[in-house]
Amino acid sequence: MRSRLALGSLALALATAGCADNTPAPIPRTTQPTDAPSQPTPTEEPGNDGQSGGSDGGGEPATGGDREPRAVGTLVDLLEVPWGVDFLPDGAAVVTERMTGRVLQVTADGTLSRLGAITSAVPQGEAGLLGVAVSPDFDTDRTLFFYVTTGTDNRVVRAELNGSRLGEPSVVLDGIPAGFIHDGGRIAFGPDGHLYVTTGETGDPALAQDPDSLAGKILRITPDGEPAPGNPDPGSPVWSLGHRNVQGLAWDDEGRLWASEFGDSTWDELNLVEKGGNYGWPEVEGRGGQKQFIDPQLVWPVEQASPSGLSYADGHLWMAGLRGQRLWRITVTAAGKAARPTAFFTEDYGRLRTVATAPDGLLWVTTSNQDGRGEPTPADDRIIQVRP
């Protein structure tokens, strides 16, 4: 592992020869970007089509003293489709690899070690070992939670970290429909201490509106896998429904839950998630203006986003774009509205999968160029540190 890391670092050093700092090298391109420069980007008022936000050019710069984020260095490289990132109490992160099933530890100084593997993971398409969440009581229970695609379903499992070795996983919640695409996979503990789990509709849109299916939902469960107290239906883990494929969750300073969601062919979404809310898929993509569904706060053309990871830092949401190959910064107003989406690093590092806020305030941004849809460099995949 360390030799792979050293070789990757050498490759990156050669790629950045002549640079005065450790700023990550952009991915070499053989074609020019097809869209306009993506910053600054104002929030647009809804037009006749009922959509808003996400335009890529023109307008005035964002106001309010927002500084431009800066990539300060590559933390680790030569990873294989890193997917989940969450932080231990000591500041190190647990990182999952979708294709290999490996569970890694990465320290703040870039030291990489292998904790173990989830051997039940069956990678295919968009599936495999996906999200990770560190128990809020980790200091006493030493427990990590994972979202994994097996040969029969998607499920949440947990395992104890014994020293530097991962113990045998046990099932927390199973029976989540699995597919070649749209498996969701992000898990995170909320401020209430319960585990939130995002699921996709696996390419079967009707499942998103089926209250008896766990597909196309955001679930809320206890650490033991039971429906969390206060759920809309006390006997169900479902917190919200009508989702196509949510892969990003974040809470702001006021405890509001935000989710980033893949659209189909027109609009990707940023949603403010409400208890029992129905977000419309497949009846609506983007803003529909129908009373029975909750409209997204912001939308983007799919070529500008295809969002996965979402995090909150410095008064903003930060959303990673896969097809969009950029990092979106979104202001959260005092009234709890999403505003002024601004894109950074457009096509500099390829597909961006996950963004996580480290204890020191830096963002850890993972690339996803080895997933079969990107243009990897010899150093990919990487974790890049960004100062917000």
N, C-alpha and C positions, 0 to 999 in steps of 0.2 A: 504493500500500500504506500509506504513512504517512498519507495523507488518510483512508483507511478507519479506520485506527487512531485518528486524532484524533477523527473523528466518533463512533466507538464510545466513546471516553473521555468525550466530551461527554455522550453519552446516559447513560452510567453516572454521571457527576457530577450530572446532573439527577435521576436516579433516587435518588441518595443525598443530595440536598440536605438540609442540616440536620444531617448526621452529623458527628461531630467527628473521624473518622478515615477511612481508606480501606477499611474493612471492606466486602467485596462485598455488594451488595444482594441479599436473597433474591428468588426469582422470585415475582411476584404470583400468588396462587391464587384461583380462583373457587369452589373447593370445599374443604372441610376434609379433612385426611388421614383415611384410613379405619382406620389402625392406631394403636396406642397410642404414646405417647412412647417413643423408642427408646434412652433412656439413663437410668439405668445398665442394662446387660444382663449377667446372670451366665451362666456356662456351666451348662447343665442336664445332669443325669445321664440316660443313655439310658433311654427309657421302653419300654413294651411294644411300640412300633412299631420299636424298634431305632435310632431317630434321636437326635441330640444337638445341642445348641447352637442359637443363632440366635433364640431367643424374644425378643420385643421389649419386654417390660415386666416390672416387678416385680423382686424380689430386692434384694440389698444391693449398694452400689456396689463397683466393683473396688477391691481393696486393693493395697498395695505402693507407694504414693506416686505412682501414675499421675496426671499432670496432664491437664486437659482440653485438647485441641488447639484452636487459635484460628486463624480465617481472618484473615490480616494484610493482604490486599489483592488486587486484581485486577492481574495482571501485564500481560496483553494481552487484548484483546477483539476482537469482530467476526471471529473465525475461522470456518471452515466445516468442521465435524466433525473437529477435531483427534483423531488416533488414536495415533500413536507419538511417544514422547518419550525421547531419550537425550542424555547430556551429553558435550560435548567437553572436552578437558583444561583449557581456559581458563575453564570454568564456564558457558559458553553452552550452550544446548540446541538439538538438531536436532528439529524437529517436523514430522510428516507430516499432511496433510489427506486424508481418505479420498475425498471426493467430487471434489475438484479435481485431485488428483495432485500438488499443490504440496509442495515441500520447503522449510521455513522455518528460519531461525535466530532464536532469541529469547535475548537476553542477560539477565543477572541484574537489570538495571535496566529491563527491559521493551522494549528496542529490538528492533524486528522488521524482518527483511530476508528477501528471497526468494533462496534458493540455486539453485533450478531446479525441475524437475518430472520425474516419471516418466511419460512420455507413453504407455507401454504399459498403464497402469492402466485397467481397465474397471469403473467403479463401478456396482453394482446391488445392491439388497437390503442385505446386510451386507458386501459385497465392495468392493474398490477398493485404494487404497494404504493399507496397514495399518502393520505394525510397522517400527521402525528400530533399528539397533544400531551403535554406534560401535566401530570396530576397537580392540582393546586395544593395538595398536601404531600408533595414529593419528598420533602424533608423527612417525613415520617413513614410514608408508604412506598417510596421508591418506585412508583408505578408510571409506566408510559402506555398511552393508548394509540392504536393504529387503525387506519381504515384500509382494508385489503380485499382485493378481488380473488376469490378462490375458483375452483372448477365448477362450483354450483351457484355461488351468490356473491354479493358484497356483504362485508360484515365488519363490525368493530371488535377488536380484540385488545387485550391488555397483557402486559408482561412486566415483571419486576426487574429492575436493574440492580444486579448483585455485583457491587464493586464496579468493574468496567465491562461486565458481561451481561447480556440480556437473557433473562430466564425464559422458560417455556410459556408461550402465549395461551391465554384462555379466552373463550368467547364471551363478549359482553352483549352484543346484539347481532343476530344473523337474519337471514331471509330477505335482505335487501336485494331487489332484482339487479342483475348484472348484465352487461352487454359489451359488445366490441367497442361501442362509443357511449358517451354520455353517462358516465358512472359517478359523477359528482366527486366526492372524496375528501373534501376539506372538513376537518374536525377541530373544534376549539372550545375550551371552557369559557363560559361567560362570567360576568361579574357576579352572577347569582350562584356560581359554583356548579352549575349543571353543564353537561356536555352537549354542544350543538353539532349536528352532523348534516352535511349536505349530500343529497342524492340526485342523480340524473334520471331521466325517463328512458334511458337505454335505447333510444331510437324509436320508442313506442309512445308517441305523444299523448295518447289517451290516458296513460297511467298517471300523468301529472294531475289530472282532475279527479282521479279515483281516490276517495278518502280512505279506502281500505288497502291501498297499495302504498308501500314505503318509497316508491320511485317518484322522482320529480318533486321532492319535498325538502324542507328543512326540518330535521327532527331535533327534539330536546329530551334528553334522557338523564337519569342519574348515573353515577359512575358504575353502578351495578347493572345498568341496561334497562331499568324500569322507566315507564313514562314519568317525566318529572312532575312534581306537584305544580298545579297551576296551568297545565296544558289545556288547550281548548276542549279536548275530549279527555277526561281523566284516565281513560283506559287505552289511549293511543299515544305513541311518541311524536305524532305529527304536530309541529308548531305552525308551519305555513305550507301552502300548496300552490300548484299552478306554476311550477318552475321547470324550465327546460334542462338546464345543467349549471347549477351553482358550484363554483370552485373558489370563491373568496368570501371570507367572513371577517368583520372587524367591528369593534365597539369604540365609539368616540368617548370624550371625557364625560358626557352626560349619561353614558350607559346605553345609548341608542345602538341598535344592531343594523349594520349595513351588509349588503351582499352583492357581489358582482356575478353576472349571469351571461352565459353565451346565448346570443340570438341565433336565428336560423340563417336567413339569407339577407336580412335587412338591418336589424337593430340589435346591438348588444346593450345590456342594461346595467345600471346601478340602482339598487332598490333599498329603500328604508323598510326594514322588515317589522311587521306588526303581528302580534299574537293572533292566530287564526286567519291571517290575511291570505287572499287568493290573488295570485299575480298573473293569472290570465292565460298562460300557455296551455294548450295550443290555440285557444280562441283568439288570443291577441299576441302580437309581437310588437314590442315597444309600447307607445301610448295608444290606448284604445278609447279612453274617455267613457268607459262603461262603468256604471255605478257598482256592479257586482265584483269588479276587479280593481286592484290597486295599481295605478300607473307608476312606472319607474320615475325616479328623481331626475336621472339623466340617461340619454341614449347616445350611442355612437354607431356609425356605419361599421359593419363587421370587419372591413379591411383595415380599420383604424384601431381596433381593440382586440376582439376575441379574448376577453379578460379571464384571468385565472386568479392569482393571489391578490389579496387585499389586506392592507394594514393601515394603522392610524398613528400619526406622529406629527408633532409640531403644528397642531391645529388643522391638519389636513388628512384626508384619505389618500393613500398611495396604491395605485392599481396597476398590476403587471399585465402587459399585452403580449399575446402569442403571435397571432397573425399580424397584429399591429406593430410588433417589435418596438415597443416604447413603454415608458413608465409615465403614467398619468398622475398628476397631482390635482386634487379636488378639494376646494375649500368647503368646510362645514361651517355654516353661519350660526350665529347665536340662536337663531330661530329653528335650527335643526334642519336646514335645507342644504342640499349639495349645489355648489356653484363654482363657476370659473375653472372648468377643467383645462389643464395645461399639460402638454406632452413634452417629455424630455428623452434624450438618448435615442431618437428615432433611427432605427436600423443600425445603431452603433454596435450592439451586442447580439443581434438576432432576436430569437424568440425568448421572451421573459416569462417565466412560469410563476414564481413565488416571490413575494416581498414580505419581509418580516422585520419588525422593529426590535432591535437588540436592546438590552438593558442600558447600554451607554448612549442610546439615542440614534445610533447609526442604523440605516436600513441595510438588510442583507437581501440582495436580489439574485435569484438563481436564473441561469439560462436553461433553455430546453431545446438545444440545437441537435442533440443526439436522438431525438424522438421519432426520426423518420420524416419529419416535415421541415427541418431546418437546414442551414448551411453551416455545418460545424467547422471551426478552426482546429488546428492541432491541440489547442488548450482546452477545448470544450469537453464537457460542460463545466461552468464556473459558478462560484459565488462571488459577487462583486459587492463591495461595501460602498454605500452612497451616503454622503452627508446631506440631510434634508435642508 
